[in-house]
Amino acid sequence: MTQVQTFQLDGDALLSTSSAAEHCNSPESMPPLRRWRGVALLGLVGIAGCTIVLGVRSRWVSPTVALQDAESVALKAEKTEDPPGCCSYKGHTECAKPWENCQTGLGGDCCSGVDMGIEVCEKCQGEWINLPQNACDHGHSLEKPLPHVWNYSATGNDTLKLKVLSYNLFWWHLFVKLRGDYGKAGKLINRTSKDLPYDILAFQECQNPYHVLYDAGLDKTYTAWRSHENTCLAYRKETWEEIGHGTKTVAIDGNVKGQNFGARTGMWMRLRHKRTNETIFFVNHHGPLPLSSGGQWGAPATAYNLLHLVESNGTKGEVVVMVGDFNSIKTSETITQMGCGIRRILSGTKFGGVDHIFTNLEDSRIISADPVGQGGSDHDALAAVFDIGPKRTKAAATTAAATTDAATTAAADAATTAAADAATTAVAKAATAPTTKAATAAKGK
C-alpha cells in the first residue's frame, strides 16, 4: 500500500501503472480460491492493490480528457466568425461588465460580456452590439437592428401628384382660449390648397378635425378621424379609399413635472388611389417630451418603434410619408436615427425645428416642400408635393411632347382653315347680296 501511495507518475511510471492496470484486469492474475490460505491472502492483497492502482490511473486520465475538451472549445472559438463587438444587456449601448449576470447564466455558464461570443451571449439572454458603434448603431443590437424603410417602386398605372400637410394646431390656445380666432387655421388650409388640393392632412394637438375642416370649407370633402392622443388624420375621399388604419405607442413622456402627458403614438393609415391604384402608407406622430430626449424609453427606442411601425404595417415598395411634431430638433438622436431608416426632406424652424417630413421617395419625385405659415398656431404648417407613379422614359416623354406639338399645330391649322373658309363665305355672300336684292325688286314689280 505504501508503495502505491508514493508512486511517482513520470513517463516510465505511467507506463508501469498502465501495465499494472492491464495485469489487474487480466483473469490470469487472479489466483484460484481453492489454493492454500497463504496464497489466498496474497491474492486478496493483490486485488486491493489493483483497485488502488486503477483508481490512481483513472484520476490521471480525467484531466487529459478535460484538456482535450478545452482545446476543442478554443479551436471552435477560433473558427467562429463573430463580428467585432461584445455582449450587451438592456440599453445595448455598452458591453456588459465582467461581473454582470454571472448568476443568471444558463447551463452553468457565467454570463460575462468580455469573453463570450454571440452564441453564449444569446444563451445568457443578452444581445450582440457592433463595435465601434456609429450614430445608426447606438442603442441597437445585431439581433434587433434599426429598421430601414424600403425604396419606392411604382405600383399604380398612371402618374399623380400627392400633396400633404403637417400642422400642430396649438389647440388649447387657438381653439379653446381664442375659439379658433375667426377660423385662422382653416383659412390657412383653404388658401394653400387653391392651386392643388391636399390629399392628406395630418394634425397634432387636435381634438376635433371637423372643426378645422369646417373653418376651411372642406368638411364635406374629407374623411377624418382622431386618436386618443389628440392626433388627427384626414384624406380627400373623392380620390382615395382607405385600406386600413391604426395607432401604436412608440414612446412615453419623461418623468418631468409639467411635461409628462403619457403615451405618444404613431398614427397610421394606408390609402389606395381610386384612379391609379397607387397605395401609400402615411404616419402622423407627436413626439415625447422633454424636447429631444426620446422620453422615458430614449431616442433610439423612439426611432426604432416608428420605423418598425412602417415595417410591420406597410407593404414593401409603396410610398411612405411620415410627418409630425416630433418634439425633437433635427440634430437630436431621434431625428438622426430616423434619417438612418428614411429620408428627411423638410424641417420647420419653431422651437429649434421640431416639425419634420420624411419619405422614401427620391429627390427627383419631390416637387416642393415648404413651410406655409402659422395660421394662429405657435408652429409652422409644413406642406409637400410629390410626383408618384410610373416614370416616363426620355423617349416616351419626347414622343409625348412631339404628339402635343403636332396636336397644337393641327389645331392651329384647323383654326386657320376655318377662319379662311369663313372669310371666303362672307365675301361670296357680300358679292351676291345686291344681285339678289335687285332680282327680288324686279319680281315684286
C-alpha positions in Angstrom: 0.0 0.0 0.0 2.8 2.4 0.9 4.5 1.8 -2.4 1.3 2.7 -4.3 0.8 5.9 -2.4 4.3 7.1 -3.1 4.3 6.1 -6.7 5.8 8.8 -9.0 3.9 9.4 -12.2 6.7 10.2 -14.6 6.7 8.7 -18.1 8.0 5.3 -17.1 5.9 5.1 -14.1 2.8 6.0 -16.1 3.6 3.1 -18.4 4.2 0.8 -15.4 0.9 2.0 -13.9 -0.9 1.2 -17.2 0.8 -2.2 -17.3 -0.2 -2.9 -13.8 -3.8 -1.9 -14.5 -3.9 -4.3 -17.5 -2.4 -7.0 -15.3 -5.1 -6.4 -12.7 -7.7 -6.6 -15.3 -6.4 -10.0 -16.6 -8.3 -13.1 -15.4 -4.9 -15.0 -15.2 -3.7 -12.6 -12.5 -6.5 -13.7 -10.1 -5.3 -16.9 -8.2 -7.9 -19.7 -7.7 -9.7 -19.5 -4.3 -9.0 -23.2 -3.7 -5.3 -22.6 -3.1 -3.9 -22.6 0.4 -4.7 -19.9 2.7 -1.5 -18.0 2.4 -1.9 -17.8 -1.3 -5.5 -16.7 -0.9 -4.5 -14.0 1.5 -1.8 -12.8 -1.0 -4.5 -12.8 -3.7 -6.8 -10.6 -1.7 -3.9 -8.2 -1.1 -3.2 -8.2 -4.8 -6.8 -7.4 -5.6 -6.8 -4.4 -3.3 -3.6 -3.2 -4.8 -5.0 -3.4 -8.3 -8.1 -1.5 -7.3 -5.9 1.3 -5.9 -3.7 1.4 -9.0 -6.8 1.6 -11.2 -8.1 4.5 -9.1 -4.8 6.4 -9.5 -4.9 5.8 -13.2 -8.5 7.0 -13.6 -7.7 10.2 -11.7 -4.9 11.0 -14.1 -6.9 10.2 -17.2 -9.7 12.8 -16.3 -7.5 15.9 -16.6 -6.3 14.7 -20.0 -9.9 14.4 -21.3 -10.8 17.8 -19.8 -7.7 19.3 -21.6 -8.9 17.8 -24.9 -12.4 19.4 -24.4 -10.9 22.8 -23.6 -8.7 22.6 -26.8 -11.8 21.7 -28.9 -13.7 24.6 -27.4 -10.8 27.0 -28.1 -10.5 25.6 -31.7 -14.2 26.1 -32.2 -14.0 29.7 -30.9 -11.1 30.4 -33.4 -13.3 29.2 -36.2 -16.3 31.3 -35.4 -16.8 34.5 -37.4 -18.5 36.7 -34.9 -18.5 40.3 -36.0 -16.4 42.7 -33.9 -18.4 43.6 -30.8 -19.5 42.4 -27.4 -22.4 41.2 -25.4 -24.8 43.8 -24.1 -27.9 44.0 -21.9 -30.8 46.4 -21.6 -29.8 49.6 -23.4 -27.5 48.0 -25.9 -25.1 50.9 -25.7 -22.1 49.3 -23.9 -20.6 45.9 -23.1 -21.8 44.0 -20.1 -19.4 44.3 -17.2 -17.3 41.1 -16.4 -19.2 40.6 -13.1 -22.7 41.3 -14.5 -25.2 38.4 -14.9 -22.8 35.7 -13.8 -25.5 34.4 -11.5 -28.1 34.3 -14.3 -26.1 32.1 -16.7 -27.9 29.2 -18.2 -26.5 25.7 -18.1 -23.8 26.8 -15.7 -22.2 29.4 -17.9 -21.0 32.7 -16.4 -22.5 35.5 -18.5 -19.6 37.8 -18.9 -19.7 40.5 -21.5 -15.9 40.4 -22.0 -15.1 36.9 -23.3 -18.3 35.4 -24.6 -19.2 35.0 -28.2 -22.6 35.5 -29.8 -23.9 32.0 -29.0 -23.2 32.3 -25.3 -24.4 35.9 -25.3 -27.8 34.9 -26.6 -27.9 31.9 -24.3 -27.4 34.3 -21.4 -30.3 36.5 -22.6 -28.0 39.2 -23.9 -27.7 40.8 -27.4 -24.7 41.4 -29.5 -23.7 45.0 -30.3 -21.2 46.0 -33.0 -18.1 47.9 -32.0 -17.3 50.6 -32.7 -20.9 51.9 -32.7 -21.8 54.6 -35.2 -24.8 57.0 -35.0 -27.2 54.5 -36.5 -26.0 51.5 -34.3 -26.2 53.3 -31.0 -28.8 51.7 -28.8 -29.4 48.8 -31.2 -28.1 45.2 -31.5 -27.2 42.7 -34.1 -30.4 40.7 -33.3 -32.6 43.9 -33.3 -31.1 46.4 -35.7 -32.6 49.8 -36.6 -35.2 49.1 -39.4 -34.7 50.6 -42.9 -37.7 51.6 -45.0 -37.8 50.2 -48.5 -37.2 52.2 -51.6 -40.3 53.2 -53.6 -41.3 51.3 -56.7 -44.4 52.4 -58.6 -47.5 50.2 -58.3 -50.0 52.4 -60.0 -50.9 52.5 -63.7 -50.6 56.3 -64.1 -48.8 59.3 -62.6 -50.3 61.6 -60.0 -49.4 64.5 -57.7 -49.6 63.8 -53.9 -50.0 66.8 -51.6 -49.7 66.5 -47.8 -49.8 68.9 -44.8 -48.5 68.5 -41.3 -49.8 71.1 -38.8 -49.6 71.4 -35.0 -52.9 73.3 -34.2 -51.9 74.7 -30.8 -55.4 73.5 -29.8 -55.6 74.6 -26.2 -54.7 78.2 -27.1 -56.1 78.7 -30.6 -59.3 76.7 -30.3 -60.1 76.6 -26.5 -58.9 80.0 -25.4 -59.4 82.0 -28.7 -62.2 79.9 -30.1 -60.5 79.4 -33.4 -59.6 83.1 -33.7 -62.1 83.6 -36.6 -61.0 80.3 -38.3 -57.4 81.2 -38.8 -56.1 77.6 -39.1 -58.9 76.7 -41.5 -58.3 79.8 -43.7 -54.6 78.8 -44.0 -55.6 75.4 -45.2 -58.1 76.8 -47.7 -55.7 79.4 -49.0 -52.8 77.0 -49.5 -55.0 74.4 -51.3 -56.4 76.5 -54.0 -53.8 75.7 -56.7 -53.8 72.0 -55.7 -56.0 70.4 -53.0 -54.4 68.4 -50.2 -54.7 64.7 -50.4 -53.8 64.1 -46.7 -54.0 66.4 -43.7 -52.1 65.5 -40.5 -52.8 67.4 -37.3 -51.1 67.4 -33.9 -52.8 68.8 -30.8 -56.1 68.2 -32.4 -59.3 67.4 -30.6 -61.8 67.8 -33.5 -60.6 67.6 -37.1 -64.0 68.5 -38.5 -63.9 71.9 -36.7 -60.8 72.8 -38.6 -62.2 71.4 -41.9 -65.4 73.3 -41.4 -63.4 76.5 -41.0 -61.6 75.7 -44.2 -64.9 75.0 -46.0 -63.7 71.4 -46.6 -65.7 69.4 -44.1 -67.7 67.6 -46.9 -64.6 66.8 -48.9 -62.6 64.9 -46.4 -62.9 61.8 -44.2 -61.2 62.3 -40.8 -60.5 60.5 -37.5 -58.8 61.3 -34.2 -56.6 59.2 -31.9 -56.9 59.2 -28.1 -53.6 61.1 -28.0 -55.1 64.1 -29.9 -53.6 63.5 -33.3 -55.8 63.6 -36.4 -55.7 62.4 -40.0 -58.0 63.4 -42.9 -57.9 62.3 -46.6 -59.8 63.5 -49.7 -62.5 60.9 -50.2 -63.2 61.8 -53.8 -59.8 60.4 -54.9 -58.7 58.0 -52.1 -60.1 54.9 -50.4 -58.9 53.6 -47.0 -57.3 50.2 -46.8 -56.5 50.2 -43.1 -55.5 52.4 -40.2 -54.3 52.1 -36.6 -52.2 53.5 -33.7 -49.2 52.2 -31.9 -47.5 53.5 -28.7 -43.9 54.4 -29.7 -42.7 56.5 -26.7 -43.7 57.7 -23.3 -43.0 61.2 -21.9 -40.2 61.6 -19.4 -40.9 61.9 -15.6 -40.6 65.7 -15.6 -43.1 67.8 -13.8 -45.4 69.6 -16.2 -44.1 67.7 -19.2 -45.5 64.2 -18.7 -48.6 63.7 -20.8 -48.3 60.0 -21.1 -48.0 57.8 -24.2 -47.0 59.0 -27.6 -48.2 57.1 -30.7 -47.6 56.6 -34.3 -51.0 57.1 -36.0 -51.0 55.4 -39.4 -53.3 54.7 -42.4 -53.0 53.0 -45.8 -54.8 54.5 -48.8 -55.4 53.5 -52.4 -55.8 56.0 -55.2 -59.1 55.3 -56.9 -57.9 56.1 -60.4 -54.3 54.7 -60.5 -54.5 52.0 -57.7 -51.3 53.5 -56.2 -51.0 52.8 -52.5 -49.5 55.0 -49.8 -48.5 54.3 -46.1 -48.8 57.5 -44.1 -47.8 58.1 -40.4 -48.6 61.1 -38.2 -46.6 61.4 -34.9 -46.5 63.8 -32.0 -43.2 63.1 -30.1 -42.4 62.7 -26.5 -41.2 65.4 -24.0 -38.8 66.8 -22.8 -37.6 68.2 -26.1 -35.1 66.0 -28.0 -35.0 63.4 -25.2 -36.9 60.5 -26.6 -38.9 60.3 -23.4 -38.6 57.6 -20.9 -37.6 54.9 -23.4 -34.9 57.1 -25.0 -34.2 58.3 -28.5 -33.0 55.0 -30.1 -36.2 53.3 -28.9 -38.5 56.0 -30.3 -36.7 55.9 -33.7 -36.8 52.1 -33.8 -40.5 52.0 -32.9 -41.6 54.5 -35.5 -39.6 52.7 -38.3 -40.7 49.3 -37.1 -44.3 50.6 -37.3 -43.8 51.1 -41.0 -42.0 47.8 -41.5 -44.8 45.9 -39.7 -47.9 47.5 -41.3 -46.8 48.8 -44.7 -46.3 47.0 -47.9 -42.9 46.8 -49.4 -42.4 49.1 -52.4 -45.3 51.5 -51.7 -45.0 55.2 -51.0 -44.2 56.0 -47.3 -44.6 59.5 -45.8 -44.1 60.2 -42.1 -44.9 63.7 -40.7 -45.4 65.4 -37.4 -44.2 67.5 -34.5 -41.6 65.1 -33.2 -40.6 67.3 -30.3 -37.0 66.7 -31.4 -34.8 69.0 -33.4 -33.0 67.8 -36.5 -29.7 67.4 -34.7 -31.2 65.2 -32.0 -30.5 61.5 -31.8 -34.1 60.7 -32.5 -34.2 62.6 -35.8 -30.6 61.5 -36.7 -31.6 57.8 -36.3 -34.9 58.4 -38.1 -32.7 59.6 -41.0 -30.8 56.3 -41.0 -34.0 54.5 -42.0 -36.0 57.0 -44.0 -35.1 60.3 -45.7 -35.9 63.7 -44.0 -36.9 66.2 -46.7 -38.1 69.2 -44.6 -37.9 70.6 -41.1 -39.6 73.6 -39.5 -38.0 76.4 -37.6 -40.2 76.8 -34.5 -38.8 75.6 -31.1 -35.5 74.9 -32.8 -37.1 72.9 -35.6 -39.2 70.1 -34.2 -41.6 69.6 -37.1 -40.4 67.3 -39.9 -41.5 65.4 -43.0 -39.9 62.1 -44.0 -40.4 60.0 -47.1 -38.9 57.0 -49.1 -39.3 59.0 -52.3 -36.1 60.1 -54.2 -35.3 63.7 -54.8 -36.5 63.7 -58.4 -40.0 62.9 -57.2 -40.2 65.9 -54.7 -41.9 68.8 -56.5 -42.0 71.1 -53.4 -41.5 71.0 -49.7 -42.0 74.3 -47.7 -43.4 75.9 -44.6 -46.7 77.6 -45.5 -47.4 79.7 -42.4 -48.7 79.5 -38.8 -52.4 80.5 -39.1 -52.7 81.3 -35.4 -50.6 78.3 -34.2 -47.2 78.5 -32.5 -45.9 76.1 -35.1 -45.4 76.4 -38.9 -47.6 74.2 -41.1 -45.4 72.1 -43.4 -46.6 71.1 -46.9 -45.0 68.9 -49.6 -46.0 67.8 -53.1 -44.7 64.6 -54.6 -44.8 63.1 -58.1 -45.7 59.4 -57.8 -46.5 56.6 -60.3 -44.6 55.2 -63.2 -41.9 57.4 -64.6 -41.9 58.0 -68.3 -38.7 57.3 -70.2 -37.0 60.0 -72.1 -38.1 58.6 -75.4 -41.7 58.4 -74.2 -41.5 62.0 -72.9 -40.1 63.1 -76.3 -42.8 61.2 -78.1 -45.5 62.8 -75.9 -44.0 66.2 -76.4 -43.9 65.7 -80.2 -47.5 64.4 -80.1 -48.5 67.5 -78.1 -46.7 69.8 -80.6 -48.3 68.0 -83.5 -51.7 68.3 -81.9 -51.1 72.0 -81.3 -50.0 72.6 -84.9 -53.0 70.7 -86.2 -55.4 72.7 -84.0 -53.7 75.9 -85.3 -54.0 74.8 -88.9 -57.6 73.8 -88.4 -58.3 77.2 -86.8 -56.6 79.0 -89.7 -58.5 76.9 -92.3 -61.8 77.5 -90.5 -61.1 81.3 -90.5 -60.2 81.2 -94.1 -63.4 79.4 -95.0 -65.4 81.8 -93.0 -63.8 84.7 -94.8 -64.4 83.2 -98.2 -68.1 82.6 -97.4 -68.5 86.1 -96.1 -67.0 87.6 -99.3 -69.2 85.4 -101.5 -72.3 86.5 -99.6 -71.4 90.1 -99.9 -70.9 89.8 -103.7 -74.2 88.1 -104.3 -76.3 90.3 -102.0 -77.0 93.2 -104.4 -78.0 90.9 -107.3 -80.4 89.0 -105.1 -81.9 92.2 -103.9 -82.4 93.6 -107.4 -84.0 90.3 -108.6 -86.4 90.4 -105.7 -87.3 94.0 -106.5 -87.9 93.2 -110.2 -90.0 90.2 -109.2 -92.2 92.4 -106.9 -92.9 94.8 -109.7 
